[in-house]
Each structure stands twice: as structure tokens, then as C-alpha cells.
Amino acid sequence: IVPFKLYQPGDTDGQPAPVIVWSHGFGGNRDGAAFLSRYLASCGYNILHLTHPGTDSSLWEGKPGHPWDILRATKIPREDALDRFRDVPFAVDSLAQWARDNPDTGPLLDLTRLGMSGHSFGALTTQVIAGQLVPDAAGELISLQDERFKAGILYSPVPVSHIANMPLESVYGSISIPLFHMTGTDDSSPLESFGYEYRLIVYEHTGHPEKYLLIKEGGDHMVYNGTRGKLEPNPLRERHEEIIRIASLAFWEAHLRGDPKAHEWLAHGGFQSYLHEDARFTGKF
């Protein structure tokens, strides 16, 4: 069973709308990132939030101590991580049946226009669904790509080449859909000792020729989830959440709706002008 929450657009004139899957970070659940998904739903998208059993908030809920301290001490078996990645195609298959069982709202789901997204461990999940290779229980690199997805957004990408102990191109070169990589200069890992620069490895070695990179000045790790964890208040949070919403919508408009104006705005300076000096944006368009 993979619990889910579905955000749906309020008014599409009865027309089916694209579906975006959201995968939470380590120790999270389907309730995260509501600020983003409510906005995307208001702009005409379906957003399917998953809870991944085995790597979700049940690891720390009801236990003494701060969740981050508990999660740092938690070791996840490789098979649990692989099961998390397999949750995504299972959920999409199940959503198709759900749509048939719910004739009032099911027809709003256009499963031919699928986008994948996620935060931290959810970004890694997105990378795998997009084609990145991962080591199986025996340490052999395998693919768990789901070719139904057209594009994806990585909120705090997660490199894993050190686990596979393989050349970077062997791990990330098989990614075969456009990806938008989002991070920030304060996006250090709350559970491991690496800064945002390490996250750029995924962008630099992604195989697909079209890719985007956003680095928010002062942007931290938890802003994508809409919560703070142990982080201090960030005075830039409101502006960063706005940037995340606008950037995400433009990317989905370009890649799930095929809007040439959205692509033009991203690729030819419009988005960077909107950012001013609050973030750096680059890519191969």
C-alpha cells in the first residue's frame, strides 16, 4: 500500500490535466510541500503526493528526541530504498484504476502527460525514475526508469555515485528526460556532511541534452518542504517560495503543456530577469 494525497484543479472546463507526482524526503510524508502543490493545482495541474512506507515519517513519529537526530541514527536497508523507487510506477498504475473508480474527478487526470518531482530523497527518486542507474541489493547497477514520465524537477538533487563506486557518466548518463535542478547556497544536507556544491554533480553529468539549474542565494534545504526542521528562520523564505512556485510552473507549462512562450521565457532571459540577483539560473535549452 502506498498512501497518497491528490491535489486537483478546481476548474478545467472538464478537460483532463497533466499529472505531477511528488516524492517526499527522508522521514517525510504526503503532507509536505503544500504551498507548491496548492499553487500548481490552482494553475490547472493534478499533483499526486506519495507516502513511501519504510522511509517516511513513521521512522520518528511518537519517538523521543528530534526527528533529525532519529533519522541520522537510522540505517535504511538497500531493499527499502529500491522499494521506494518502485512505489512510483505502482502508484501511477493504481491511479489509473482510481480514476476509473471515481467518475466525478477521475476524468481530470491525463496520465499521458506525466511529470515527476521530489525533495531530497524524493529528488533521488525522481532521478531514478528519469533513468539514473542505482545499485541493487548485490551492488550491481540497474535501471528502474519509468518511461511514461516526460520531465522532472529535482528539489535538492542527491548524488549517489559514491555508493555505486562507478564513473559519473555511468550513473547519470542514462537520464533521458529534461530535468530542472533546484538548490541554494545554504542547501547543505541536514543528515550528511556535504554542501550544495556536491548536489551539482547530478546536473553536470545528466545525460539528457536539455537541463536547467537554479541556485538561490541563501536558499536552504527545507524551503521546498514548507517546514523548517532544526533550521533557523530564513528571512528569504517568502521570496524563495515564490521563486520555486514560478519556476516550477514555467517548467511544467513548457514540458507538460508544450507552451512555447514558457520555454522562451525560461531559455532566453525572461526568468533570469525576474530573479534579479536573488538566484542564478543556467541550463542547456
C-alpha positions in Angstrom: 0.0 0.0 0.0 1.3 3.5 -0.9 -0.8 6.2 0.8 -1.4 9.3 -1.3 -2.9 12.7 -1.4 -4.2 14.2 -4.6 -4.4 17.9 -5.3 -6.7 18.6 -8.3 -7.5 21.7 -10.2 -10.7 23.5 -9.4 -11.8 24.4 -12.9 -10.5 22.8 -16.1 -13.8 23.0 -18.1 -14.0 19.3 -17.7 -10.8 18.8 -19.7 -8.1 16.3 -18.4 -5.0 18.0 -17.0 -1.4 16.8 -16.6 -0.4 14.8 -13.5 2.7 15.6 -11.4 4.0 13.1 -8.9 5.6 14.4 -5.7 8.0 12.2 -3.7 8.9 13.4 -0.1 12.3 13.5 1.5 13.7 11.1 4.1 11.3 11.0 7.1 8.6 13.0 5.3 5.1 12.1 4.1 2.4 13.1 1.6 1.6 16.3 3.6 4.8 18.2 2.7 5.2 20.9 0.1 1.6 22.0 0.3 2.5 25.6 -0.6 3.7 24.4 -4.0 1.1 21.9 -4.9 -1.8 24.1 -4.0 -0.4 26.7 -6.3 0.2 24.2 -9.2 -3.3 22.8 -8.7 -4.8 26.4 -8.9 -2.9 26.7 -12.3 -4.6 23.6 -13.7 -2.4 20.6 -12.6 -3.1 17.4 -10.7 -0.4 16.7 -8.1 -0.1 13.2 -6.6 1.7 13.2 -3.3 3.0 9.8 -2.1 4.0 8.5 1.3 6.8 5.9 0.9 6.5 3.2 3.6 9.9 2.4 5.2 11.4 5.9 4.6 8.6 8.0 5.8 7.6 9.9 9.0 6.7 6.7 10.8 10.5 6.4 11.4 10.4 9.2 14.0 6.7 9.9 14.9 5.9 9.1 18.5 9.6 8.6 19.5 11.5 10.8 22.0 14.0 13.2 20.5 14.1 15.5 17.5 13.2 13.8 14.2 16.5 14.8 12.5 18.5 13.1 15.3 16.5 10.0 15.0 16.9 9.9 11.2 20.6 10.4 11.4 20.8 7.3 13.5 18.5 5.3 11.2 20.0 2.9 8.7 17.8 2.1 5.7 18.3 -1.3 4.0 19.1 -1.1 0.3 15.9 -3.0 -0.5 13.8 -0.4 1.3 15.3 2.3 -0.9 14.6 0.2 -4.0 11.0 -0.4 -2.8 10.6 3.4 -2.6 11.6 3.8 -6.2 9.2 1.1 -7.2 6.4 2.9 -5.4 6.2 5.4 -8.2 5.1 3.1 -11.1 2.9 1.2 -8.7 1.1 4.5 -7.7 0.7 5.6 -11.3 -0.8 2.2 -12.2 -3.1 2.4 -9.1 -4.1 6.0 -10.0 -5.4 4.8 -13.4 -7.7 2.4 -11.6 -8.7 5.1 -9.1 -9.7 7.4 -12.0 -12.0 4.7 -13.3 -13.5 4.2 -9.9 -14.1 7.9 -9.4 -16.0 9.2 -12.4 -16.6 12.7 -10.9 -12.9 13.6 -10.7 -11.1 10.8 -12.4 -11.6 12.2 -15.9 -9.5 15.2 -14.9 -6.3 13.0 -14.8 -4.3 13.0 -18.0 -1.9 10.1 -17.4 -0.3 10.6 -20.9 1.2 13.9 -19.6 3.2 12.8 -16.5 5.8 14.8 -14.6 8.0 13.5 -11.7 9.3 15.6 -8.8 10.5 15.3 -5.3 12.6 16.8 -2.5 15.9 15.4 -1.3 15.4 11.6 -1.1 12.4 12.4 -3.3 14.8 14.2 -5.8 16.8 11.0 -5.8 13.6 9.1 -6.5 12.9 11.4 -9.4 16.5 10.9 -10.7 15.9 7.1 -10.7 12.6 7.4 -12.4 14.2 9.6 -15.0 16.8 6.9 -15.8 19.7 7.3 -13.3 21.2 3.9 -12.5 21.2 2.6 -8.9 22.9 -0.3 -7.2 20.7 -3.2 -6.4 21.0 -5.4 -3.2 24.1 -7.0 -4.7 25.7 -3.7 -5.7 25.1 -4.1 -9.4 23.9 -1.1 -11.3 20.3 -1.4 -12.5 17.7 0.8 -14.1 14.2 1.4 -12.6 13.3 4.1 -15.2 9.6 4.7 -15.9 9.4 5.9 -19.5 5.9 7.2 -19.0 7.3 10.4 -17.5 8.0 13.3 -19.8 10.1 15.6 -17.5 11.1 16.1 -13.9 12.0 18.6 -11.2 14.7 17.9 -8.6 14.3 19.9 -5.4 17.8 19.4 -3.8 19.3 16.8 -6.0 21.2 13.9 -4.4 24.3 12.4 -5.9 24.8 8.6 -5.3 27.8 7.8 -7.4 29.9 7.2 -4.2 27.6 4.3 -3.4 27.9 2.7 -6.8 31.6 3.4 -7.0 31.3 3.9 -10.7 32.2 6.7 -13.2 29.8 9.6 -13.0 28.8 9.2 -16.6 27.8 5.6 -16.0 25.5 6.6 -13.2 23.8 9.7 -14.6 24.4 9.5 -18.3 21.3 7.3 -18.8 18.9 10.1 -17.6 16.8 10.6 -20.7 14.2 13.3 -19.9 14.6 17.1 -19.2 15.2 17.8 -15.5 15.1 21.1 -13.6 17.7 21.0 -10.8 16.9 23.4 -7.9 19.2 24.1 -4.9 20.5 27.1 -2.9 23.8 28.3 -1.5 22.8 27.1 2.0 21.4 23.8 0.8 23.6 21.6 2.9 22.5 18.2 3.8 20.8 18.1 7.3 21.8 14.4 7.7 25.2 14.2 5.9 28.2 16.5 5.7 28.1 18.0 2.2 27.1 21.4 0.9 25.1 22.5 -2.1 28.1 22.3 -4.5 28.0 18.5 -4.2 24.5 18.5 -5.5 25.7 20.0 -8.8 27.2 16.7 -9.7 23.8 15.4 -10.9 23.3 18.4 -13.2 26.8 18.3 -14.6 26.6 14.6 -15.6 23.0 14.2 -16.6 22.7 12.6 -20.0 19.8 14.4 -21.5 20.8 17.4 -23.5 18.1 19.7 -22.1 18.6 20.6 -18.4 18.1 23.5 -16.1 19.9 24.7 -12.9 18.6 27.2 -10.3 20.8 28.2 -7.4 19.0 30.5 -4.9 21.2 32.9 -2.9 20.8 31.9 0.7 18.4 29.1 -0.2 18.3 26.3 2.3 17.3 22.7 2.3 13.9 22.7 3.9 12.2 25.5 2.0 10.9 23.0 -0.6 9.0 21.1 2.0 7.4 24.2 3.6 8.8 23.4 7.0 12.0 24.4 8.9 13.1 21.3 10.9 16.0 22.4 13.0 16.9 25.3 10.7 16.7 28.9 11.9 14.1 31.2 10.4 15.1 32.4 7.0 14.1 35.9 6.1 14.3 35.0 2.4 11.8 32.2 2.7 8.8 34.0 1.3 10.8 35.2 -1.8 12.3 31.7 -2.3 8.9 30.0 -2.1 7.7 32.5 -4.7 10.6 31.6 -7.0 10.0 27.9 -6.5 6.4 28.3 -7.5 7.0 30.4 -10.5 10.0 28.3 -11.8 8.1 25.1 -11.3 5.0 26.3 -13.2 7.0 27.7 -16.1 8.9 24.4 -16.5 5.7 22.3 -16.4 4.0 24.6 -18.8 6.9 24.2 -21.2 7.2 20.4 -20.9 3.8 19.0 -20.0 1.7 21.5 -21.9 4.1 22.3 -24.7 3.8 26.0 -24.3 6.5 27.7 -26.4 6.1 31.0 -24.5 7.0 29.3 -21.3 10.1 27.7 -22.9 11.1 31.0 -24.4 10.8 32.8 -21.0 13.0 30.2 -19.4 15.6 29.9 -22.1 16.0 33.4 -23.3 16.4 35.7 -20.3 12.9 36.3 -19.0 13.2 34.1 -16.0 16.7 35.4 -15.1 15.4 39.0 -15.3 12.6 38.0 -12.9 15.1 36.6 -10.5 17.2 39.8 -10.3 20.1 39.0 -8.0 18.2 36.5 -5.8 19.3 33.5 -7.8 21.5 32.2 -10.6 19.9 30.3 -13.5 21.6 28.4 -16.3 21.0 25.5 -18.5 21.1 23.8 -21.8 17.9 24.6 -23.6 
